[in-house]
């Protein structure tokens, strides 16, 4: 069963009617409903195109959070071969909200690291809904150091509402772990490529995405805080999340214009959740392209370009 977002309710009604007709035809084979079903399918396709032609920032947030959207594990399973998972931070525990390991993409050996939200109630609880604790970031640091030692490109797949803000995480040094992970990203002498596949929330995302190349799926979002959190702070009212989403400029299109995002990866009509295979393949093609752009650069050049990129952010606005 497709899960529809609130702005997709008219589409749900049309597609529901088409399915009802087909169910009736299955029960009564003599019925000919082909013309009626085709007309409803066309109406649904036109409405889907219209709905997604100009999504507001808040609606983009809803699409980015869709529970049927492909997650990190789906991308790793589909795009990477010889994946060998590596676990633990060698200090406290293994954080299941962060997964990573050695793998190949298009025959190229890489280290892949990403946030994993889970896809059902049990796995979402195990994965802490993609909100990493300090041990998750320290695991990522360990894997990045390993990749740097063996000169393997690093690919990160970002999909998190933000780092976990719980008491235990703070006691174990959450902010320090995020800062160290961000620092490690900037120190690497191997290509670092990051793709925001859903939500890129706050420092929890920056700790994986301080990369040479940052790509975003068309309907993904990347911001310093969630719209609800921003609305609660600025207006003391989480219901003003629509206004907050507009103000945050968190869409891939806004961030590409600002220079934060280097590439926008197109999604299937209606979002990645409507055709996960096509979305995953688009990400795979973009990853291979970006790897080929960077693989011949020296370690010093990669690090210098990465640092220069982040030091330059915002300079255009200051000059204006």
N, C-alpha and C positions, 0 to 999 in steps of 0.2 A: 504494500500500500504506500503510495506516494504521500509524503507529509507536505502539506501546503502551508506557506507562510500567510500571514493575515492579509497582505495585499493581493494574494493570489486566489482569494475566495471565489471571484467570478470565474476564474479558470477552472477551479475545482468543480464548480457546478456543471460547466459544459463537459469536461472530461468524464464526470460522473454519469451524466446522461448518456454519453456515447458508450460507456461501459455497460450501463443498464440495457441499452439496446442490444449489444453484443451478447449479453447474458441471456436475454430473451430468445435471441436467435439460436443460441446453443441448445436451449431447452426445446425450441420448436424449429427444427431444421428447415421446414417448408417456408418459414418467414423470410422475406427478402428485405433486409434493412440496410443494404450496402450504400444506397444513395443518402439516406438519412445520416448514417454513421460517418460517411465521407464528408458531408456538409458540416457536421459537428466537429470533425477533426480539423477541417480547414478553419473554422471559426476559432477553435482553440489555438491553433498555430498562429493565426493572425493576432489573437489577444496576447499570447505569450511574447511575440515580437514587440507588440506595443508596450507591454508592461516593463520589459527589460531594455527598451530603447533609451530610456533616460532615467535610470534609477536615482533616487535621492541618496545622500550619504547614509541616512538611517536604514533605508532598505538594503543598501550594500552591506551594512553590518549584519542585517538579518540573514542575507544570503551567505555571507562569510561564516556564519555560525550554524548553518543548516546541519542537522544531525546526520543527514545522509551524504554530506559532502565527503569525498575521499580524504583520508587522513594519512599521516606519515607512513604507517605500516603498509597501507595500500600502495603508496608510491614505491616503497622499497621492494615489496613483493613483485610489482609489475615491471619496474625499470632496471633493477640491479640484479646481477648474477653473482654467485659465489658469496652471498652475504654471510658474514661470520659475526654474530652479535658479540659485543664486549660489554661487560657489566661491572657496576660498582665504582666507587670513588677511591677505593683503597684506604678509606678513613672511617666512614660511618656506616653506609648502607648503599643498596642499589635503588635508585629512584626510578620507578617504572614510567614516570611521566616523560622521561628522556630516554630515547633508544638510539643506538648507534653501533657501528662496527665497520669492519673492512668489507669492501665489495668491489665490483666492477660495473661500469656503465659504458656501453658501447665498446667493451674490451679494455677500457681505461681503468686501472686500479685507483680507487679513491677511498677516503674515509667519509662515511655518511652519518650525520647526526640530526636528530629532529625531535620535536615535541609530539607526543602521541596522546590524544584525548580519549581514545576508546570508542567503541561503537555500540555498546549495550550497557545496561545498568551496572553489571558486575565489573566489566572492563573499565568503565568510566570512573568507578570508585577506586579500582586498583591503580589507574593511571592518574588519579587526582585531577581529572578533567583537563589534563595538559598543563597544570600549574606546577612548575618545578620547585623543588626544595633545594637548599644549598648543596646537598649531595648530588643532585642532578647536574648542577652547573659545574661542580668539581669533577664529575664523570666526564662532562664535555671537555673540560680543560685537559684532562688526562688523555682523551682520545685525540685532541688537537695536537698535543705535544708529541704523541706517538706518530701522527701523520707528518709532522714537521721533521721528526728524526729520520723518517724513511722516505721523505720527499714525495708524499702523496697529496694530491689536491683534496681539499675539504669541501664537502657539500652539506649545507644545513637547510632543513625544511622547517619553517617557522609556523607554528599554529598554537598559540597560547593566549588566554585572556590576560596573562601576566604571571609573574612569579608568585608562589604561594605566600600569603601574608600572615600565616598562622604563628602562634606563640613559639612553637618548637622550632620553626624555620628561623625566626628572628634570633632565638637563643643560640642557634648553630651558625650564625653569621650570614644571613641571607644577602644583605647589601654588599658585604665583602666578597661573597662568592660571585655575585652578578658582576661586580667591578672587575674581579680577576678574570672572569670569562671574557668580558669585553676587551680587557687589556691583552689577553692571549690572542684574540682575533686580530688585533692590530699588530702583534709581534710576529705572526707567522711569515715564513719565507716561502710558502707554497700558495698556489691559487686558493682563494676562499670565495665560494659562490653560495649565495643564500636565496631561497625562494620562499616568499610568504604565500602559503597555500590556503590560509584561512584568516585567522586573527593574528595580528602582530601587536601584542599588548605590552606597552611600557618597557622598562629595563629588562624584563624577562625575555623580550624579543631582541632587543639591541644586543644582548649578551651572546646571541647566535648570529646576528645579522650585520655586524660591523665588517662588511665583506668588500672584496674587489668589485663584485657585481651583485647587485640586489635586484631581483626580479619579483614581480607580484602578479598573481593571477588577477584577471580583469575585475572580479568582484570580491577580492580580498581587501582587508583594511589593515592599517599600520598606524598606531598613534601612541602618544605618551600616556594616555589613560583611556578607559572605556567611556563612551558617551554618558552612561548612567553615573559613573563616578564623577565625571566632570560636572554634570548637572547638579549632583548632590553638593559639590563643593561651591560652585559659583552661584547657584540659585536656591540651594537648600531644598531642591525638589528633583528627584530622580526622573520624574515624568517629563522633564524638559530635555530628555535625551535626544530628541530630534534636532532641537536648536543646537545642542552641544555637538552633535555629529557634523552639522554644517560648519560650525566654528572651528572644529579641530582639523579640518582639511585632511581627512584620514583615508581618502580613496586612492586607488592606484593612479588614477588620472591626475589628481592634485599633487601627489608625491612625485610623479614623473616630471611634472611642470616645475616643482621645487628642486629637483635634482637629487632627492633622496632615493628614488627608485630609478634604476637604469633601463629596465625593460618591462613592458606589460605583456603578459602571456594571455592570449585570448581563451575564453571559455566557451563551451557549447551554448547554444541558445537556451536560456532558462537556467543557466548556472551549472557548475561542475557536477552537482548532485543528479542532474537529469541524464548525463552521459559521462559517468566517471572514467570509462576507458579512454574516451576522446580527450578529456581534460588531462589525464595522466600522460598520454602520449604527447600532448602539447608541451607539458613540463619537461618530459624527457628530451624532446627535440631542442628546447631552449637550453637545457643543461649541457648537452653535447656541444652546441654552438658556442656557449660561453666558455666551456673548458678549452676548446680549440683556440679561442681568442687569447687565452692566458697562458697556455701550457709552455710556450717557448720563452716567456719572460723570465729574467733572472730573479732570484730570491730577493735581492736588494731592491730591484725595480718594483716587484710586487708589493713589498712592504711600504716603500716610499709612496707609491701611487695610492695605496689604501689609506695611509695616514693623511696624505695631501687631500684626498677626497673629503674626508670628514672635517678636516680643519677649514676647508673652503665652504662648507655648508652654511648658508645664510649670508655669505659675502655679497651675493647679488642684491639681496634686499637692503643691506647696509649701504651699498654704493648708490642705490636709488634714493 
